Amino acid sequence: MPISGVELAAQRLNAPLPIWHAPVDAATWSALARAVARDQGRLLALWATGRTAVHAAYALAGGALWAELSLDADAAYPDLGATFPCAQRMQRAAADLCGVHAIGATDERPWLDHGAWTTAQPLSDARRDATARLPADAAAQAPDGTPDAPAHAGNYPFVRVEGDGVHEVAVGPVHAGTIEPGHFRFSVVGEKVLRLEERLGYTHKGIERRFTELPPLQAHRLAGRVSGDSTVAFGWAYCMALESALGVELPARARWLRALLLERERVANHLGDLGALGNDAALGFGLAQFSRLREDWLRESLATFAHRLLMDAVVPGGVAADIDAAQVQSMSAHGDAVAAEARTLRAIYDEHAGVQDRFIGTGRASPELARELGLTGLAGRASGQPQDLRCDHAWAPYDTLQPRRALSQQGDVAARVAVRFDELLESLRLMRELLAALPAGAVRAPVEMPAAKAHGSARGAGWVEGWRGEVFVALELRDGAIQRCHCHDPSWQNWPVIEHAVIGNIVPDFPLINKSFNLGYSAQDL
């Protein structure tokens, strides 16, 4: 892969998308980041393998590059935050999980570790046996004999804004809806927001550690539960990584059915969000109509694929089940009906003065800000960032479908709503073509793990355009077992942008701005 001014011994992985892996030293680690930035590339993900290696995945015009830096005993590596601001939280998470540290980082506050974990650095090599960490007062015990949370558990150093009339509004971490916790600290004058700072990571679930305890052929089920609204995207990305590591070739019909599932997931999420956005702008009619459409959509998914959210539909080697002619006809007819109603509802939204007054100009992320912070996915496309893997690196069957890219330069709530409508209608068109030209054949190829002693080490990567944006999975196998599996959600890049997009808006508009991005809490806290 050509990178301006940097020599790499890169090896292409056996994946349907162009993905390379390259070992680097510390000097090349930093030079590579600067070269990627010069080439208008983006940071996809940053993670660590214990205290032995740190990894960075980059998105470039020619594909994805996975760089791996082996670490010395001090487990330190050069900071990437100065080149890619979105790296800062990823570096903080790596420090919490693995005990590795970025030299020169300007923000070294804990991100996932809130001071209440029973195991320090749960993914570090030194903590593989889950050594318990005692609180500051080792004698402090709860009534059941377990250690109390450390005294510093709630002492997080938020950045303070000083000045006449400035006060703070704290929202969360517990919210009224059935969502995971997240804390938002607003610094405001009157109702105008001067600064917002987020804190996430309240429900560390141990998913990345759990991956290492599962057989590789079963771990796709865990990947599909990283973020329930993106189960197809994560399941496909994991299976792509495993299949690339093992050299598995998928049947054509399996690829087409995976794309069908991915677009169904995209439609379901856009239907839900468009209704919620109407409701946040006081148009209850929009919520009622889109909720009806989404419920019918989920019921058809249940009837056809045995799960409302399509969990476990993507499996190693292909998909779990085939569809018959009657189901093809039913999905085609239903898709056409949803498209007709979506066009009608779009006209209502566009012509509703009250809704447009709330949408237009609210929560704007300019193309310049989006580019600097690495905004990706549908939110990025609403701010002039055109990246869409289905168009940029079209793998089968997208290489024959010619997806149309949804794009806006405005970057406000109205633009993110418009992109959702465009993508909803485009997904329905793609599904119609997928169903009309679905190839015959098997829906699953056999996948077998080689004997442990013969297997040695292998790596694979998966890269899929989920409904929220790029999902990336990096998989390392050793002797037939998972040594490391890192699942990356685009919310890592996009959460910091909300902190900027809300500045200058009023506090009551935050729920609308937040919903227009609709980022994941769960995928931030594995």
N, C-alpha and C positions, 0 to 999 in steps of 0.2 A: 504494500500500500504506500503510495507516494506521500510523504510528509515533508514539507519544505524545510530543508536544512538539517534534518535529523535522519541518521542512518539506523535502521532497525532490522533485526533478524526476525521478521514476522512470519508466522505460519498461518495459512488460512484454515479455519475450522470447517468441518464437513457439515455446513448448515445451508438451508435454502436461501438465506440472505448472506451477503458478503460480510463475514466477520473474521477478523484476524486476531491472533494472540502473539504478544512479543514480550520476552523478558527484558528488563531495562535496569541500569544502575541509577544511583541517586542523581547524577548530573543529567542523564538522559531523561529521567522522570520529570525534572523541571523544564528542560529544553523542549521536551515533547509537548507539555502543556502550553508553553508559549507558542510553539509552532502550530498547534491545533487552533489556538485563538487567532493567529494570523491568517489561517486558512478558513476562517469563519466556521470552524467546527464547534461542537458543543460537548460538555461533560455529561455523559449519560448516567454514570454511577461511580461511587467510590466506596470501598469496603476493605476489610482485612481478613486474613486467614490466621487466626490466633495472633501470636506476637512474631510470626515468622515471615509474613508477607503482607503487603498492601497492594491493592489493585485499583485501577481507574479505567473505566470504559468511556471511549469518546465516539461521538457520531460525526462522521465526515462525509464529504460528497461521494466518496468511493465505498462507504460502508462503515462498519463499526470496528474499532481497534481496542482490544483489551490489553492494557499494559500491566505487567506484574513486576513489582520491586521487592526483592528479598531483603529482609531486615537483619541488622546486627542485634547483639544482645540488648542494646538500649531501646530497641523497638521504636526508633524515631525515623521520620522521613520528611522531606521538604514539603512545606505548605503549598496547597494549590488554591487557597482562598483568594489570594491576591490576583490570580489570573481568572478564576471562575468563582464568583461570590457564592454560587449555590453549593460549592464544596464545603463550606464552613460547617453546616449542620451535619453533613455526612461524616466529616472528620471528627466532630464531637461525638457522634454516635459510635464510630469506630473506637474512639478512646474509651467510652463507657463499656463497650462490649468486649474489647480485646486488649485494652491497655496499650495501644500504640498511640504515638503522639506526633503531631505535625509541627515541625520546627519553624518558628516564625509566625504561627497562627495568631491572629489578633483576638480571637474569641475562644477561650478554652473552658467555658462553663460546661457543666454536664448537660446532656440533652435528654437521653433516655433514662439515666440513673437519677431518680429523685431522692436518693438517700434511704430508700426502704427495701432495696433488694436484699434477699438472704444470701446471695452469692455475688461477690465482687467480680467484675469483668467476666461474665459467664461464658464467653467464647475464647478467653485466653487459654493458651496451652497449660499454664500453671493452675488453671481452675477446672480442668476437665473432670475432676472428681467432685465438683460442686462444693468446694470448701465454704463453710458458713462464715459470714462476716458478722461479727458482734457489733452492737451499737456502741456509742461513745462511753456510755455507762454500762459496762458488761453485766452488772448486777441487775439492771432493769429488766423485769420480766412481766409479760402479760399473765393474766390469771391461768391460762392453759400451759404456762411454762415456756412459751416461745419468746424470743427477744422482741422488745418493743422497737418501733422505728427509731432510727437515730434522731438526735435533737435537731440536726441540720436539715431534716427531710423537707421542710417547707421554706427554708431560707434561701430562696433563689434571687440572685442579684439582678432584678429588672433594671433597665436603664431608666433613670428618672428625668423628667422634663421640668425645669424650674421656670418661674415667672409669675407675674401678677395674674391672678384669676385661673391659673392652671390647676386642674385637679384630675384625679384618676378615677376611672370607672372599670371595675373588675367584672368580667363576664366568664362564667364557668369556673372550674372545669366541668361541673355537672350541668347538663343542659336539659331543657324541657322535652326535647324530642328523644326518640329511641336511637341515639347516636353515641359513639364513643366519646370520652371526655377530652376536652381541650380548653386551655385557659387563654383568654384574651385580655390584655391590660392596655386600656386606652388612656392616653393623656389628652385632655380636652380643655378648651376654653368655651364655656357655654355648652353648645352641642357640637361645635366644630372640632374635628379630630386633628390633633397636632402630631400624634405618633401612636402607632399600635405595635405591641410586641406580643408574640405568641409563645406559648409553652405547651408542648405536646408530650407524648410518651408516658401517659399515666397508667397504661395497662399492659406493660411488657408481658408478652405471652410465651416467650421462649421458643418461638417457631424455628428460628435458625438453628438452635441447639437440637430441637426435635428432628430436624431433617437428618442429622448425623446418626440418629437412632433408627431410621426407617430403611427398609430395603429400597433400592433405587426404583424398582418397578412398581412400588406402591406410593412413593412420595408425591406423585402428581396430585393425589387427593388433598394432601396438605397444602401444596402450592395453590390449588383452587380455592383455598380458604384463607389465603393471605388477605384478600379484600373481597367480600362477598359480591359486590357489584361488578367485579372484574374477574369472576371465576374462570370464564372461558379464556380470557387474555393470559392470565397467569398459568392456567393449566396448559395452554398451547405453548407458552414460552418455556415452561419446564420440560414438556415433552420434546420440544424442539432441541433443547439443550441435551437431554438424554440421548435422543436419536442421533444428534451430531457426534456425541462422544462415542457411540457404539456403531456408527456407520449404517444406520437403518434407513432404508428408502421407503417412503410412503406410497401406497396406491393412490392413483389420481382421484378416485371417488372420495377417499378419506380427506384429501386436501380440500376438496370442494365442500364437503360437509363441515369441516372445521371453519371455513370461511363463512358458511351459512350460519353457524352457531355464533361466530364473532359478531356478525352483523345483527343477528337477533338480540344479542346482549347490548349492542350499541343503541338499537331502537328502543329497547325497554328503558334504558337509562335516560335517553333524551325525552321520552314521553313523560317520565316521572319528573324530570327537572323543569320541563316547560310548564307543567301544571303548577309546581311549587313556586316558580318565578311569577306566574300570574297571580297566585295567592299572595305572595309577598308585596305585590303592587296593588293589592286590594281588589283583584278580579277573581272572586270566588268561582265564578262560572268557568274560568280557565282551569282551575284546579279540579273541578268536578268532571269536566269533559276529558281532560288528559288522564285523570285517575281511572275513569271508565275504560279508556283505550288501553292503558297500561295493564289493567287487571285482565282484560280479555286477552291481551298479548301473553301475559304470564300463564294464563290457563291453557292456551294453546301449546306453550312450551312444555307444560306439565303433561298434557295429553300426548304430545309427539315425542318428547325426549326424557320423560319421566322425572323432570324436576323443573319447578317454576323458574329458578335462576340458572338452570343448565349446569349445575354442579356435576362433576364426574362424567360429563359427556365426552370430554377429550381425554384420551387414554394413550399410553405409550404405543406407538405404531399406528395410531389412527383415531377412530371414534368408537364409542361404546356400542352404538346401535345404528342400524340403517333406517331409512324411511321408504315407504311404499308410494305407489302412484296416487292413491287417495290422499295421503298426507301432503304430497307435493301440490296437488290441486287445491287442497284446503288452505295451505300456507300462501299460495299465490293469490287466491281470491281474498284472503284476509289482508294481505299486504296491500293490495289495490284499494281496499275499502279504507284502511288506515291512512294511506296516502291522500285520498280524497278528503277525508275529514281533517287531516293535518293542514292541507292547503286552505280550507275554510277557516280553521282556527287561526292560522297565520294572518289572514286578512283581518280578522277581528282584533288580534293583538296590534297589528300595524296601524289600524284605523282608530284605536281607542286612545283618546287624548290623555286621559289620566294615566294609563299604563305607559305610554311613550314619555310622558313628563317624568315618570319615575325612572325609566330606563336610560334615556338619552343623557349622556354626559356623566352618569353616575359611575363611580369606581373605575376611572379610566387608567389603564396601563398603556402608555404610549409604546409605539414600536421600538423606540430607542431604549426605553426601560426594559421592555420584554427581551430585547436582544442582549442587553448587559447582564440581566439576571438569569437568562436561560429558560424563560417561559416556554412551555412546550404544550403539545396536544391541542385540543380544541380552543383552550384559552389563549395559547400562543398564536393560533391561526386567526383568532379574533383581534390580535394585536400585530398583524402583519408578518408573523413568522410562518412561512409556508410549509414547514416540514410535516409530512405525512408519509409514513413508511409504505403505505399501500400505493402511493404514487412514486416516491423517490427510489425505492428498492423493491419494486413489485415482484413478490414471489408468487408461485402458483397457488391459487388460480388468478390472483390479482393481475398477473402479467397479461392475461387475456381479456380482463374485464374493463380496463382503462377507467379506474375510478376518477371522479371529478373532485378536485380540491376545493373545499370551502374556505374562503379567505375574506378578511376585512382589515382595514387600517385604523378603525376608530378606537378599538380597545376598551369600550365601555360596556355596561350591562347590555345595552341594546345590541351591540355587535356580538356579544357572546350568545345572546338569544338568537340572533339571525344565523350565526354559524350552526347552532343546534338545529334549527329548522332545515337549513341546507343539508346538513349531514344526515338528519332523519330521512329526508326524502331521497337522498342519494343511496343510503343503506337499503331502503325499500326497493329502489331500482336495481341495485346489485343483487339483492336476494331474488328478485324476479328473474334475472339472467342466470343466476346460479341454479335455480330450480328448473329453468327451461332447458339448460344444457348440461345437466348433471351426468357425468360419465358413468358408464356401467363398471362393474367390477367389485373387488373386495373393499371393505371399509377398514380393514386392520391388517397390518403386516406383523408377522411374528417377531417378538423382541425377547432375546434371551441374554442374560448376563453371563459372560465367560466365567470359568472357574476362577476363584479368588486368586490363586497363586499365579495363574496364567494372565490375569488381567492387568496387573501393574497399575500405573497411573494413566488417567485420561481426563480430558476436560471437554466441555461443550458449552455453548451459549445459545440462548433463545432471545429473539427480539421481535416483538409483536406490537402493532398499533392498536392498543385498546381504546375504549370509548373515551377515556380521560386523556390518553396520550401514550407515549412509548413505555411499554413494559419490558424490562430486561432481566434475564435470569442467567447467572453464571454458576456453572456446576463443575465441581472437582471430584473425581472418583479416585479411590485408591483401594486396590485389592478387592474390587467388587462392592465396596461400600461408599457411601457419601462422606467425603472429608469436609466439604463445604458447599453449601447452596445458598447463594445470595439472590433474593428477589427484590427488585427495585421498582417502585411505583413512581410515576411522574409527579406525584404530589410533593416529593422532596424538592423538586425545582420550583414548584408553583406556589407553595405556602408563603415563602418570603415575599412574593410579589403582592399578595393581598395587603401586607403591611404598608406598602407604598401606594397601592391603588386606593386605599381608604382615606389617605391624607387629604384634608380639605373638605371631606364630606361630613355629613352629620351622623351622629351615633345611630339614630333610628334607621339609617340606610345600610348599616353594616350587615344585617341578615340578608338583605337583597344582594349586596355585593358578594358576600360569602357564598350564597347559593348559586350565583352566576358562575363561580369557579367550581363549586361542589367538589372539594378535594377530600382525600381519604385521611382519616385518623388511623384506622387499623393498619394500613400498609406502611405507616410511619413508625410503628411500634411493634416490631416482630419479636 
